[in-house]
Amino acid sequence: MSSRDLTPAKIADLRCDYRLQALLETAVEADPIQQFQYWFSQALQAELPEPNAMTLATVNTEGQPSARMVLLKGVDPEGFVFYTNYRSRKGQELTHRPWAALVFWWAELERQVRIEGAVAQVSAQETESYFESRPRGSQLGAWVSEQSQVIGDRTVLEERLQDLEQQYQNQPIPRPLHWGGYRLRPDLIEFWQGRPNRLHDRLCYQREGEQWCMVRLSP
């Protein structure tokens, strides 16, 4: 199909009828973090490509949203962890508006998870520990890229990388202080399971103090 064939009618005809599984209140965990971990383990077992890829949505001071794909690097009872350059667009937006939304989409399992909540930087110790576990090339990349800044062309990156490889040859690479982790503490987690006839299952957990309340949403 060429780009000239992408008429509104052609796009509208791109449909899937979901039939793999159901999502019932009696079959889920009372704690949504535990339910997420269960679904995530199933995504790993299914050998999905990058099951930890998630959309991260933030807003600027004017309320304008932006979204991008990032990688989940940890999940625990406190929330969902990812790493980035604090000076990047998302880092700047989180500084001024420390709330965000995440979306996981596992097409092969006909599942989606939506998460909303407040975001805060993880401790320096946690960031250091993760940075030390990264491949050396990724450590250098954190220094090379002034994320979200305009550059002339790709040679700027390649030259910086070459310089840093020489600078840190046979030496440990320190963490840039402008690079680190964030943890999103969820107030809402919604689990979506595709069902036939667009009558999808949606179970939504909302935080009430230190407890969670679950409701079913209409698709």
Secondary structure, 3 states (H helix, E strand, C coil): CCHHHCCHHHHHCCCCCCCCCCCCHHHCCCCHHHHHHHHHHHHHHCCCCCCCEEEEEEECCCCCEEEEEEECCEEECCEEEEEEECCCHHHHHHHHCCEEEEEEEEHHHCEEEEEEEEEEECCHHHHHHHHHHCCHHHHHHHHHCCCCCCCCCHHHHHHHHHHHHHHCCCCCCCCCCCEEEEEEEEEEEEEEECCHHHCCEEEEEEEECCEEEEEECCC
